[in-house]
Amino acid sequence: MGDGTGAEIAKAAASTPGGLLLVGGAYSGQLAKQFPELYVNSAGMIATMAMFVGFTVLVVMAIGSTINYLRKG
């Protein structure tokens, strides 16, 4: 697994749906530590997860298009 950088771990985890959920859970756990007030009401939690999912989709799409671009050469 190389040097285990965050990007490397995220890439490996994102290659499996379960891993993606794990990364999502870890990410929202970090947010909960930084912004506990978000988790006081469930609406804030849902908004946070929605933000995370949107961000994840963007990252996955960016990685996918980069790989496609590199393949075409």
C-alpha positions as CSV (number, residue, x, y, z in Angstrom):
1,M,0.0,0.0,0.0
2,G,2.9,2.4,-0.6
3,D,3.5,5.1,2.0
4,G,-0.1,5.2,3.1
5,T,-0.8,8.8,2.2
6,G,-4.3,10.1,2.5
7,A,-4.7,10.3,-1.3
8,E,-3.5,6.7,-1.6
9,I,-5.8,5.4,1.1
10,A,-8.8,7.3,-0.4
11,K,-8.0,5.9,-3.8
12,A,-7.9,2.3,-2.6
13,A,-11.0,2.8,-0.5
14,A,-12.9,4.5,-3.2
15,S,-12.4,1.4,-5.4
16,T,-14.9,-0.5,-3.3
17,P,-18.4,0.6,-2.3
18,G,-17.9,-0.5,1.3
19,G,-14.6,1.4,1.4
20,L,-16.3,4.5,0.1
21,L,-18.8,4.3,3.0
22,L,-15.9,3.8,5.4
23,V,-14.2,6.9,4.1
24,G,-17.5,8.8,4.3
25,G,-18.0,7.7,7.9
26,A,-14.4,8.7,8.8
27,Y,-14.8,12.1,7.1
28,S,-18.1,12.9,8.8
29,G,-16.6,11.7,12.1
30,Q,-13.8,14.3,11.6
31,L,-16.4,16.9,10.8
32,A,-18.3,16.0,14.0
33,K,-15.2,16.6,16.0
34,Q,-14.5,19.9,14.4
35,F,-18.1,21.2,14.3
36,P,-20.1,19.5,17.1
37,E,-22.9,22.0,16.6
38,L,-23.7,20.5,13.2
39,Y,-24.5,17.2,14.9
40,V,-26.9,18.7,17.5
41,N,-29.8,18.4,15.0
42,S,-30.2,15.7,12.5
43,A,-30.8,18.2,9.7
44,G,-27.3,19.4,10.1
45,M,-26.0,15.8,10.0
46,I,-28.0,15.1,6.8
47,A,-26.7,18.3,5.2
48,T,-23.2,17.3,6.1
49,M,-23.6,13.9,4.6
50,A,-25.1,15.4,1.5
51,M,-22.2,17.7,1.2
52,F,-19.8,14.8,1.6
53,V,-21.6,12.7,-1.0
54,G,-21.6,15.6,-3.4
55,F,-17.9,16.1,-2.8
56,T,-17.1,12.4,-3.2
57,V,-19.0,12.3,-6.5
58,L,-17.0,15.3,-7.8
59,V,-13.7,13.7,-6.7
60,V,-14.5,10.3,-8.3
61,M,-15.6,12.0,-11.5
62,A,-12.4,14.1,-11.6
63,I,-10.3,11.0,-11.0
64,G,-12.2,9.1,-13.7
65,S,-11.9,11.8,-16.3
66,T,-8.2,12.2,-15.5
67,I,-7.6,8.5,-16.0
68,N,-9.5,8.5,-19.3
69,Y,-7.5,11.5,-20.4
70,L,-4.2,9.8,-19.6
71,R,-5.3,6.6,-21.3
72,K,-6.1,8.4,-24.5
73,G,-2.6,10.0,-24.3
